[in-house]
Amino acid sequence: MAASLLPPSAWAARLQNTAGALLVALAFAIPLSNALTSVLTALFAAAMLAGQAAGSWRGRWHAVGRHPAVLATLALYGSALLASLWSAAAPQAVLGQLLRSAALLLLPLFAVALWHTPWPRRCLQAFLLAMGLTLALSLAHALWVRLDAGPWPLPYKGGGDAIFHVHITHNVLMSVAALAWLARACTGRALAWRQRLAHGLLAALAVFDILWLVPGRTGYATLLAGLFVLALVCCPRRWLLHWLGGMAVLCAAALWMSGSVQDRLDRTWREIQAFEGAGSAQRGDVNLADHRLAIWREALQVIGQRPVLGHGTGSYRQAFCASAQPADMCLYGGGKHPHNQWLFAAIEGGLPALAAYAAWVATLGWLLWRQRGLQTMAAAMGPSLWVVWMVYAMVDTPLQLLTERHFFPLFFVLLLSAAQDAPRQAPQGTAG
């Protein structure tokens, strides 16, 4: 039968499969290309609209709309809409920020397309395939440089051996991949021992890549925090101290053997000392590479100007640059965002936005933690992903960054989907 003569039910099924396949492609593209990520997101949105007309999602919206994570997400986006009512920013700035914040609305769309389908498992596989490619190229680049083999012929973003993204994003994504591979090795009891060993080896190589090859303190923090929480979730109590001891040995080895880690920690200590003694005229000299400490101090002063309602959606740059001292701080990272999601919410949306953001992260944390007893990779690493978000959002503003504002909503849905389809069993972390 010609495609144009297909019955509505067939069109609905095709659009469901199209949306799922696009999300698999998106999971693969996020670690590799921002441009491809944007294109696939637009195609997915179009498939969702077409599916709505064809009745593809009949019965799904009602169940998804009542989910606590979706309600918290809608409330968080609603806080941005609310703050736009009193924003003093130019209309184009308000609209631009509302469009960036609209990435939050992908979370319920992803849930409608993914829950109770086989696509979440395929999305996880696609992401890990992309991260395996990234890891292989990162290791190859390190070897290429050390052999002095000439110009590197493939995509390269700089910052150590970061390949497709800058070093911070590379390390955050690699830390999530390491947690996923390790969670798979810990929970995949149906796997042959060779497969579990292979996943463990991939996790070890990802850790090596973060600590030795690609510089960046953010990646160190997200990796170690995630590993600690994964130990609490997966380890039987009798092995927990061994796991934590192994982490301590890993940290000591990295500090002793990795010049990158030593340099970063030394620089952090020097920056803290400089910050403590810096006067207002010296703030531009504090933490020159990313000067987060100085940015945070300025951001707190901006919050103090309008602590209750904030400056309004889209007003961050205008409000920050109006009072930043010295003025050239606005030319660095501080003019884009304050490198802290909490501070950004407080500056633009005041107390309503802070309350909505706190409710959002608390809801996600509660939902991911309570499903830790499911015998799946996704359920095991759910609390770790939440901790990665919390650590990352303390030193950056991921909802302002294209890669991150697509990656985290998709992954939160992928990991929450474990609770939709898997039988509940006793938590592994509480086993004797």
C-alpha positions in Angstrom: 0.0 0.0 0.0 1.3 3.5 -0.8 2.7 5.4 2.1 0.1 8.2 1.6 -2.7 5.5 2.0 -1.4 4.1 5.3 -4.1 4.0 8.0 -3.7 6.5 11.0 -2.5 3.7 13.3 0.4 2.8 10.9 1.4 6.5 10.7 1.4 6.7 14.5 3.6 3.7 14.8 6.0 5.0 12.2 6.3 8.4 13.9 6.9 6.7 17.2 9.7 4.7 15.7 11.1 7.8 13.9 11.1 9.8 17.2 12.9 6.9 19.0 15.5 6.5 16.2 16.2 10.2 16.3 16.9 10.1 20.0 19.3 7.2 19.4 21.0 9.4 16.8 21.0 12.3 19.3 22.6 10.2 22.1 25.3 9.4 19.6 25.7 13.0 18.3 25.8 14.8 21.6 29.5 13.8 22.4 30.6 14.5 18.9 29.0 17.6 17.3 27.0 20.6 18.6 25.7 21.3 15.0 24.5 17.8 14.6 22.9 17.9 18.0 20.9 21.0 17.1 19.8 19.5 13.8 18.6 16.2 15.4 16.8 18.0 18.2 14.9 20.1 15.6 14.0 16.9 13.6 12.9 15.2 16.9 10.6 18.2 17.7 9.1 18.0 14.2 8.5 14.3 14.6 6.8 14.9 18.0 4.5 17.5 16.4 3.7 15.2 13.5 3.1 12.4 15.9 0.7 14.5 18.0 -1.3 15.1 14.9 -1.3 11.4 14.0 -2.2 10.3 17.5 1.2 8.7 18.2 1.3 9.8 21.8 -2.3 9.1 22.7 -2.4 8.0 26.4 1.2 8.9 27.0 0.9 12.6 27.9 -1.4 12.0 30.8 1.0 9.5 32.5 4.0 11.7 31.8 2.3 14.9 32.8 1.7 13.5 36.3 5.3 12.4 36.8 7.1 14.4 39.6 10.2 15.0 37.5 8.1 16.5 34.7 6.1 18.7 37.0 9.3 20.0 38.6 10.8 20.7 35.1 7.7 22.6 34.0 7.8 24.6 37.2 11.5 25.5 36.6 10.7 26.6 33.1 7.7 28.5 34.4 10.0 30.5 36.7 11.9 31.7 33.7 8.6 32.7 32.0 7.5 34.5 35.3 10.8 36.4 35.6 10.4 37.6 32.0 7.5 39.8 33.2 9.7 42.2 35.1 12.9 41.9 33.1 14.6 45.1 32.1 16.6 43.3 29.4 16.0 43.9 25.7 13.2 41.8 24.2 15.7 39.8 22.1 17.8 39.0 25.2 14.6 37.8 27.0 13.6 35.7 24.0 17.1 34.2 23.6 17.1 33.1 27.2 13.6 31.7 27.1 14.7 29.7 24.0 17.8 28.4 25.8 15.7 27.5 28.9 13.3 25.7 26.6 15.8 22.8 26.5 14.2 21.9 29.8 11.0 21.1 27.9 12.9 18.4 26.1 12.7 16.3 29.3 9.0 15.7 29.1 9.2 15.3 25.3 11.9 12.7 25.7 9.8 10.9 28.4 6.8 10.7 26.1 8.9 9.2 23.3 11.0 6.8 25.4 9.1 5.4 28.4 7.9 1.8 28.0 9.9 1.4 24.7 13.2 -0.4 23.8 14.7 2.9 22.8 16.3 3.9 26.2 18.7 0.9 26.1 19.6 1.7 22.5 20.2 5.4 23.4 22.6 4.3 26.2 24.4 2.0 23.8 24.7 4.8 21.2 26.1 7.3 23.8 28.7 4.7 25.0 29.6 4.0 21.4 30.3 7.7 20.8 32.2 7.9 24.0 34.2 4.8 23.0 35.1 6.6 19.8 36.0 9.7 21.7 38.2 7.7 24.1 40.0 5.9 21.3 40.8 9.1 19.5 41.9 10.8 22.7 44.3 7.9 23.4 45.5 7.9 19.8 46.0 11.7 19.9 48.1 11.4 23.0 50.3 8.7 21.4 50.4 10.7 18.1 51.8 13.8 20.0 54.3 11.8 22.0 55.6 10.2 18.8 55.9 13.6 17.2 54.1 12.2 14.2 53.2 15.6 12.7 49.9 17.5 12.4 46.9 15.6 13.9 44.5 15.0 10.9 41.2 14.5 12.8 38.8 16.9 14.7 40.5 18.3 17.8 39.4 21.0 20.3 42.6 21.4 22.2 43.2 21.3 25.9 45.3 18.2 26.4 43.8 15.4 24.4 40.2 16.6 24.2 38.8 15.7 20.8 35.3 16.9 19.9 34.6 19.3 22.7 36.6 21.6 25.0 38.3 19.9 27.9 35.7 20.6 30.5 32.8 19.1 28.5 35.1 16.3 27.3 35.9 15.3 30.9 32.3 15.6 32.2 31.0 13.4 29.5 33.9 11.0 29.9 33.2 10.7 33.7 29.6 9.8 32.9 30.8 7.2 30.4 33.2 5.8 33.0 30.4 5.5 35.5 28.2 3.8 32.9 30.8 1.2 32.0 31.6 0.5 35.6 27.9 0.2 36.5 27.5 -2.2 33.6 30.4 -4.3 34.9 28.9 -4.3 38.4 25.3 -5.1 37.5 25.6 -7.2 34.3 25.4 -10.6 36.0 24.1 -12.1 32.9 27.2 -11.0 31.0 30.1 -13.3 30.5 33.1 -12.5 32.6 35.0 -11.4 29.5 32.3 -8.8 28.8 32.3 -7.5 32.3 36.1 -7.3 32.2 35.9 -5.4 29.0 33.5 -2.9 30.5 35.8 -2.5 33.5 38.8 -1.9 31.3 36.9 0.8 29.3 36.1 2.5 32.6 39.7 2.3 33.7 40.9 3.8 30.4 38.3 6.6 30.8 39.6 7.4 34.3 43.1 7.4 32.8 42.0 9.8 30.1 40.5 12.2 32.6 43.3 12.2 35.2 46.3 11.9 32.9 45.6 13.1 29.4 42.9 15.9 29.4 43.4 18.7 31.9 40.5 20.1 33.9 39.6 20.2 37.5 35.9 19.9 36.8 36.4 16.4 35.4 38.4 15.3 38.4 35.5 16.5 40.7 32.7 14.9 38.7 34.6 11.6 38.3 35.5 11.2 42.0 32.1 12.3 43.3 30.3 9.9 40.9 32.6 7.0 41.8 31.9 7.6 45.5 28.2 7.5 45.0 28.4 4.5 42.7 30.2 2.7 45.5 27.4 3.5 47.9 24.8 2.1 45.4 26.6 -1.0 44.0 28.9 -2.2 46.6 27.9 -4.8 49.2 28.6 -3.4 52.6 31.5 -5.8 53.2 33.3 -4.4 50.1 32.5 -0.8 50.5 35.6 0.1 52.5 37.7 -1.8 49.9 36.1 0.3 47.1 36.7 3.6 49.0 40.2 2.5 49.8 40.8 1.9 46.1 39.5 5.4 45.3 42.0 6.8 47.8 44.8 4.9 46.2 43.7 6.1 42.8 43.7 9.7 44.0 47.2 9.3 45.5 48.5 7.7 42.3 47.1 10.4 40.2 48.6 13.1 42.4 52.0 11.4 42.5 52.2 10.3 38.8 50.1 12.9 36.9 51.8 16.2 36.3 48.5 17.6 35.0 46.8 16.8 38.3 49.7 18.3 40.3 49.7 21.5 38.2 46.0 21.9 38.5 45.9 21.4 42.3 48.9 23.7 42.8 47.2 26.4 40.7 43.9 26.0 42.6 45.8 26.6 45.9 47.6 29.6 44.5 44.3 31.1 43.2 42.6 30.6 46.6 45.5 32.4 48.3 45.4 35.2 45.8 41.6 35.6 46.2 41.8 35.8 49.9 44.3 38.7 49.7 42.9 40.5 46.7 41.4 43.9 46.9 38.7 45.2 44.6 41.3 46.6 42.2 42.9 43.2 41.8 39.9 41.1 41.0 40.7 40.9 37.3 44.0 39.2 38.3 42.4 36.5 40.3 42.1 33.0 38.7 43.1 34.4 35.2 42.2 31.1 33.4 38.6 31.1 34.5 38.6 33.3 37.7 35.5 31.7 39.1 36.1 32.9 42.7 36.1 36.5 41.6 33.1 36.0 39.3 31.2 34.4 42.2 32.0 37.3 44.5 30.7 39.8 41.9 27.6 37.6 41.3 26.7 37.7 45.0 26.8 41.5 44.9 24.5 41.5 41.8 22.1 39.2 43.7 22.1 41.6 46.6 20.8 44.4 44.4 17.5 42.5 43.8 17.4 39.5 46.0 13.7 38.7 46.0 12.6 38.9 42.3 16.0 39.0 40.6 16.8 41.2 37.6 14.6 39.2 35.2 15.0 36.6 32.5 17.7 37.5 29.9 19.2 40.2 32.2 22.3 38.4 33.4 24.9 40.0 31.2 23.4 43.5 31.6 23.2 43.2 35.4 26.6 41.6 35.9 28.5 43.9 33.5 26.9 47.0 35.0 28.7 46.4 38.4 31.6 44.0 37.7 34.9 45.3 39.0 37.2 45.7 37.2 35.0 46.2 34.1 37.1 43.9 31.9 35.9 41.0 34.0 32.8 41.1 31.7 35.1 40.2 28.8 36.0 36.9 30.4 33.6 34.1 31.3 31.7 36.3 33.8 29.9 38.2 31.0 28.3 35.0 29.7 27.2 33.3 32.9 28.5 33.1 36.5 29.8 29.5 36.3 27.3 28.4 38.9 23.7 27.4 38.1 22.4 28.5 41.5 23.9 32.0 41.1 22.5 32.3 37.6 19.0 31.4 38.9 19.2 33.9 41.7 20.4 36.7 39.5 17.7 36.3 36.8 14.8 34.9 38.7 15.3 35.7 42.4 13.7 33.5 45.1 11.0 32.0 42.8 13.7 30.7 40.4 15.9 29.5 43.3 13.0 27.6 44.8 12.0 26.0 41.5 15.6 25.0 40.8 16.0 23.5 44.3 12.7 21.6 43.8 13.9 20.3 40.4 17.2 18.9 41.6 15.7 17.6 44.8 12.9 15.8 42.9 15.4 14.2 40.4 17.7 13.2 43.3 14.9 11.5 45.2 13.6 9.7 42.1 17.0 8.4 41.0 18.0 7.4 44.5 14.9 5.4 45.3 15.3 3.2 42.1 18.8 2.3 43.0 17.6 -1.2 44.0 16.8 -2.1 40.4 19.2 -4.6 38.8 20.0 -2.4 35.8 23.0 -0.3 34.7 20.7 2.7 34.4 19.3 2.4 37.9 22.7 1.8 39.4 24.3 4.9 37.9 21.3 7.2 38.4 22.4 8.7 41.7 25.9 9.1 40.3 24.6 11.2 37.4 22.7 13.4 39.8 25.8 14.0 41.8 27.7 14.7 38.5 25.1 17.4 37.7 25.3 18.9 41.2 29.1 19.1 41.2 29.1 20.5 37.6 26.4 23.0 38.4 28.5 24.4 41.2 31.4 25.3 39.0 29.6 26.0 35.7 26.1 26.8 34.3 25.2 23.7 32.3 21.7 24.9 31.4 23.4 27.7 29.4 25.7 25.4 27.4 24.4 23.7 24.3 25.9 20.3 24.8 25.0 20.0 28.5 21.4 21.4 28.2 20.7 18.6 25.7 22.7 15.8 27.4 21.4 16.0 30.9 17.6 16.1 30.2 18.1 13.1 27.8 20.1 11.2 30.4 17.9 11.9 33.3 15.0 10.5 31.2 17.0 7.5 30.2 17.9 6.6 33.8 14.4 7.4 35.1 13.0 5.0 32.5 14.6 2.2 34.4 11.9 2.6 37.0 9.2 2.3 34.4 10.1 -1.1 33.1 12.3 -3.0 35.5 11.2 -5.1 38.5 12.3 -3.8 41.8 14.7 -5.8 43.9 16.8 -5.2 47.0 19.4 -2.5 46.8 22.8 -3.8 46.2 24.5 -1.3 48.5 22.7 -2.8 51.5 23.6 -6.4 50.9 25.5 -8.3 53.5 
